[in-house]
């Protein structure tokens, strides 16, 4: 595979497959922590204030996991930089003033109806 030195690869967004696998991995980690907290609610004895912390975490973490799993990279605007836009211009090109655009006006008329031949 030939590499081009002017390609702006770092400004491209992540591949959809990589983004989806990262979201699934974060969801699985969060739900694993939630399962661990749920087990600790019943395993930690005697019950105290930390039992309530584990119970609240077990109740809130599914919501957090789903929200972060659904918020993908498409919520972040990424702009792709074109390497061609960064080319330097010569002094002669900078001094020339651009001419106004050529305007073409088309006049529309009603269509003539064909007269029947005798």
GUVO-532151 format. One record per residue: chain; x, y, z of N, C-alpha, C in turn; residue number from 1. Coordinates in pm, whole numbers, plus 50000, padded with zeros to 5 digits. Example, Ala and Ser with C-alpha at 12.3 -4.5 7.8 and 13.67 -1.06 7.14 Angstrom:
REM GUVO-532151
ATOM   ch     n_x     n_y     n_z    ca_x    ca_y    ca_z     c_x     c_y     c_z     i
ATOM    A   51319   49431   50780   51230   49550   50780   51320   49670   50780     1
ATOM    A   51285   49775   50708   51367   49894   50714   51290   50003   50787     2
This chain:
REM GUVO-532151
ATOM   ch     n_x     n_y     n_z    ca_x    ca_y    ca_z     c_x     c_y     c_z     i
ATOM    A   50085   49883   50000   50000   50000   50000   50090   50124   50000     1
ATOM    A   50067   50214   49910   50146   50335   49899   50087   50442   49988     2
ATOM    A   50170   50510   50061   50125   50617   50151   50151   50751   50086     3
ATOM    A   50055   50840   50099   50073   50974   50047   50105   51067   50163     4
ATOM    A   50209   51149   50151   50248   51234   50264   50152   51350   50290     5
ATOM    A   50066   51385   50193   49978   51499   50211   49839   51461   50262     6
ATOM    A   49817   51335   50293   49685   51293   50341   49668   51333   50487     7
ATOM    A   49555   51391   50520   49527   51434   50657   49444   51327   50728     8
ATOM    A   49507   51218   50762   49437   51105   50821   49393   51135   50964     9
ATOM    A   49468   51218   51036   49433   51243   51176   49305   51322   51191    10
ATOM    A   49260   51391   51088   49139   51470   51099   49014   51392   51061    11
ATOM    A   49029   51268   51016   48913   51187   50979   48845   51132   51103    12
ATOM    A   48713   51114   51098   48644   51054   51213   48678   50906   51224    13
ATOM    A   48646   50848   51340   48672   50705   51360   48582   50623   51270    14
ATOM    A   48629   50505   51236   48549   50413   51156   48427   50370   51236    15
ATOM    A   48312   50353   51172   48191   50313   51246   48209   50182   51322    16
ATOM    A   48282   50087   51266   48303   49959   51334   48384   49979   51463    17
ATOM    A   48488   50064   51457   48569   50090   51576   48489   50166   51681    18
ATOM    A   48407   50260   51636   48324   50335   51730   48223   50245   51800    19
ATOM    A   48159   50156   51724   48060   50065   51782   48125   49969   51881    20
ATOM    A   48244   49917   51848   48309   49824   51941   48352   49895   52069    21
ATOM    A   48394   50021   52059   48431   50097   52179   48308   50123   52266    22
ATOM    A   48194   50153   52202   48072   50177   52279   48024   50051   52349    23
ATOM    A   48035   49935   52281   47995   49809   52343   48088   49775   52459    24
ATOM    A   48219   49801   52442   48315   49774   52549   48286   49861   52671    25
ATOM    A   48257   49991   52651   48225   50079   52764   48096   50036   52833    26
ATOM    A   47997   49993   52755   47871   49946   52812   47894   49821   52897    27
ATOM    A   47974   49728   52845   48000   49603   52918   48077   49630   53047    28
ATOM    A   48173   49721   53044   48247   49755   53165   48155   49818   53269    29
ATOM    A   48070   49911   53227   47979   49977   53320   47880   49877   53380    30
ATOM    A   47828   49787   53298   47734   49689   53351   47804   49586   53440    31
ATOM    A   47931   49560   53416   48007   49472   53505   48026   49536   53641    32
ATOM    A   48054   49666   53643   48064   49739   53770   47929   49739   53841    33
ATOM    A   47822   49752   53765   47688   49750   53825   47658   49614   53887    34
ATOM    A   47696   49507   53819   47674   49372   53873   47755   49352   54001    35
ATOM    A   47879   49402   54001   47964   49392   54120   47902   49469   54237    36
ATOM    A   47848   49588   54211   47782   49667   54316   47658   49596   54368    37
ATOM    A   47584   49532   54277   47462   49460   54318   47498   49343   54409    38
ATOM    A   47606   49272   54378   47650   49160   54462   47696   49212   54598    39
ATOM    A   47765   49327   54598   47815   49383   54724   47703   49429   54817    40
ATOM    A   47587   49464   54761   47474   49505   54845   47437   49392   54941    41
ATOM    A   47440   49268   54894   47401   49155   54978   47520   49088   55046    42
ATOM    A   47640   49107   54993   47757   49039   55048   47818   49113   55166    43
ATOM    A   47810   49245   55166   47874   49323   55272   47787   49320   55397    44
ATOM    A   47845   49274   55506   47774   49267   55633   47860   49331   55740    45
ATOM    A   47816   49398   55836   47680   49444   55860   47643   49557   55764    46
ATOM    A   47514   49573   55744   47467   49677   55653   47490   49813   55715    47
ATOM    A   47532   49905   55633   47559   50040   55679   47539   50138   55564    48
ATOM    A   47600   50254   55574   47582   50357   55471   47642   50313   55338    49
ATOM    A   47748   50230   55338   47810   50185   55213   47718   50089   55137    50
ATOM    A   47630   50021   55210   47532   49934   55143   47439   50018   55057    51
ATOM    A   47399   50135   55109   47313   50225   55031   47389   50282   54910    52
ATOM    A   47517   50306   54926   47598   50356   54813   47602   50251   54703    53
ATOM    A   47624   50124   54741   47625   50017   54641   47489   50000   54575    54
ATOM    A   47381   50013   54654   47245   49998   54600   47212   50110   54502    55
ATOM    A   47250   50233   54538   47224   50347   54447   47305   50334   54320    56
ATOM    A   47431   50291   54334   47515   50271   54215   47457   50162   54126    57
ATOM    A   47407   50054   54185   47347   49945   54107   47220   49991   54036    58
ATOM    A   47150   50089   54094   47027   50138   54033   47054   50244   53926    59
ATOM    A   47159   50324   53941   47184   50437   53850   47273   50398   53731    60
ATOM    A   47364   50304   53751   47460   50269   53647   47397   50218   53516    61
ATOM    A   47284   50146   53516   47226   50108   53387   47185   50229   53302    62
ATOM    A   47130   50330   53366   47091   50452   53293   47215   50518   53233    63
ATOM    A   47320   50530   53313   47443   50593   53265   47504   50512   53152    64
ATOM    A   47503   50379   53164   47560   50293   53060   47485   50308   52928    65
ATOM    A   47353   50314   52932   47274   50326   52810   47293   50463   52746    66
ATOM    A   47296   50568   52827   47313   50703   52772   47448   50716   52703    67
ATOM    A   47554   50668   52768   47686   50679   52707   47702   50585   52587    68
ATOM    A   47633   50471   52587   47641   50380   52473   47569   50438   52352    69
ATOM    A   47461   50512   52374   47386   50569   52262   47447   50699   52212    70
ATOM    A   47525   50767   52292   47588   50892   52250   47718   50857   52178    71
ATOM    A   47709   50845   52047   47827   50809   51969   47906   50930   51925    72
ATOM    A   47998   50907   51833   48082   51014   51782   48004   51109   51691    73
ATOM    A   47887   51069   51644   47812   51159   51556   47757   51278   51632    74
ATOM    A   47762   51277   51764   47720   51395   51838   47829   51500   51845    75
ATOM    A   47952   51462   51807   48065   51554   51804   48095   51587   51658    76
ATOM    A   48095   51715   51627   48120   51757   51489   48268   51750   51459    77
ATOM    A   48304   51671   51359   48443   51662   51319   48456   51720   51179    78
ATOM    A   48552   51805   51161   48575   51863   51031   48699   51800   50971    79
ATOM    A   48687   51760   50848   48799   51699   50778   48875   51810   50707    80
ATOM    A   49003   51816   50735   49085   51920   50673   49137   51870   50540    81
ATOM    A   49125   51953   50441   49176   51917   50310   49319   51967   50297    82
ATOM    A   49412   51880   50262   49550   51926   50247   49567   52019   50127    83
ATOM    A   49475   52015   50034   49485   52102   49916   49456   52247   49951    84
ATOM    A   49380   52270   50057   49347   52407   50096   49466   52479   50157    85
ATOM    A   49568   52407   50196   49682   52466   50263   49798   52496   50169    86
ATOM    A   49777   52484   50039   49883   52512   49944   49911   52662   49942    87
ATOM    A   50037   52694   49930   50075   52835   49928   50053   52893   49789    88
ATOM    A   50015   53019   49785   49997   53087   49657   50114   53181   49634    89
ATOM    A   50138   53209   49508   50248   53300   49476   50203   53444   49498    90
ATOM    A   50298   53535   49505   50267   53676   49527   50186   53732   49411    91
ATOM    A   50211   53684   49289   50138   53732   49172   49989   53697   49182    92
ATOM    A   49958   53576   49230   49819   53534   49243   49748   53612   49354    93
ATOM    A   49819   53650   49457   49758   53724   49567   49725   53867   49527    94
ATOM    A   49803   53927   49436   49782   54066   49400   49668   54083   49302    95
ATOM    A   49636   53984   49225   49527   53996   49129   49394   53998   49204    96
ATOM    A   49312   54095   49165   49180   54100   49227   49087   54008   49149    97
ATOM    A   49007   53933   49219   48918   53841   49149   48810   53917   49073    98
ATOM    A   48783   53872   48954   48678   53932   48872   48544   53883   48924    99
ATOM    A   48442   53964   48904   48308   53925   48946   48260   53806   48866   100
ATOM    A   48167   53731   48918   48118   53614   48847   48040   53655   48723   101
ATOM    A   48047   53572   48621   47972   53595   48499   47827   53555   48524   102
ATOM    A   47737   53649   48497   47596   53624   48521   47527   53603   48387   103
ATOM    A   47457   53493   48376   47381   53463   48255   47234   53471   48292   104
ATOM    A   47161   53557   48219   47018   53574   48246   46941   53507   48134   105
ATOM    A   46844   53427   48172   46761   53356   48075   46620   53410   48090   106
ATOM    A   46565   53460   47979   46429   53512   47980   46335   53401   47935   107
ATOM    A   46233   53378   48016   46137   53274   47983   46013   53337   47922   108
ATOM    A   45964   53277   47818   45840   53324   47756   45742   53208   47753   109
ATOM    A   45616   53242   47729   45515   53136   47724   45534   53059   47595   110
ATOM    A   45502   52933   47601   45515   52846   47483   45408   52878   47382   111
ATOM    A   45446   52882   47256   45349   52906   47151   45279   52776   47118   112
ATOM    A   45152   52789   47097   45076   52669   47060   45078   52654   46911   113
ATOM    A   45091   52535   46869   45096   52507   46726   44955   52520   46670   114
ATOM    A   44944   52591   46557   44813   52607   46492   44788   52487   46402   115
ATOM    A   44667   52439   46402   44636   52322   46318   44648   52360   46170   116
ATOM    A   44701   52270   46095   44715   52294   45949   44585   52257   45879   117
ATOM    A   44558   52333   45775   44433   52304   45703   44438   52184   45616   118
